[in-house]
Amino acid sequence: MDLEDFNVTEDSLFDGDLILFQNKNGYRFSIDSVLLAHFLIPDDGDKILDMGTGCGVIALILLYRWAAIVEEVSGIELQASLAKLAQVNYQSNNFSEHGKIIGTDIKNILDAVAPESYDKVICNPPFYSCSSGRMSTNKEANLARHHVLASLLDFLKASASVVKNRGDVFFIYPAESVAECIIFAQQVRLELKRLRFIYSYPHKKNVSRLVLLQFKKNGASGAKIMPPLYIYNEKNGAFSQEIQCFYQPQAGKE
């Protein structure tokens, strides 16, 4: 597969170790995907599914970091343009044998994916309802950012249906809607186990923008509230040391 039919930019992570082609005028990944990808620590032999993979960035970060121990990291993507681009990115980084891109609607996910077939599911879902958030003039970007094709509950239902019993589900979502996310998750038997609020920088009046959540299917009640994650050291400052580590290449990678 080539890029003749795409209007793309060639971007990279980890000092060029990971190459990512993105649509120039469509949906483009942000730091949210990097934060979520580093929130998941896999176990040996895990099969992982990225729900709404876009260009494949989360799945590819996981493969870059953990290909030696995981069995598979695959992605679900309904938009054909993004699904094709994700396939290109898998091929460009030599990860085609470590996973696949499944083009299907998450509301009908069991037509394409066997029930309870993945150890972990990870998802950076659309954040905004159709009546909130700034709408883009680009259709691809709108579908990726707004609840046009599927709601938060749809993504949680799909995740719960394909993750194994006692398996883990990882989400990132706006902090102001964290209660809604937890309530919907409980409706589909996903119990909150870890929670980490994300802040722009340390400040007593700073408000959390995003939150990382880990759920366990049919898990017991009780969750760990993790220390805050600060993106910057200060307003208009450099990335915090933790965030800088997220972008550093792994030792031994060529």
Secondary structure, 3 states (H helix, E strand, C coil): CCCCCCCEEEEEECCCCEEEEEECCCCCCCHHHHHHHHHCCCCCCCEEEEECCCCCHHHHHHHHHHCCCCCEEEEECCCHHHHHHHHHHHHHCCCHHHCCEECCCHHHHHHCCCCCCEEEEEECCCCECCCCCCCCCCHHHHHHHECCCCCHHHHHHHHHHHEEEEEEEEEEEEHHHHHHHHHHHHHCCEEEEEEEEEECCCCCCCCCCEEEEEEEECCCCCCEECCCEECECCCCCCECHHHHHHCCCCCCCC
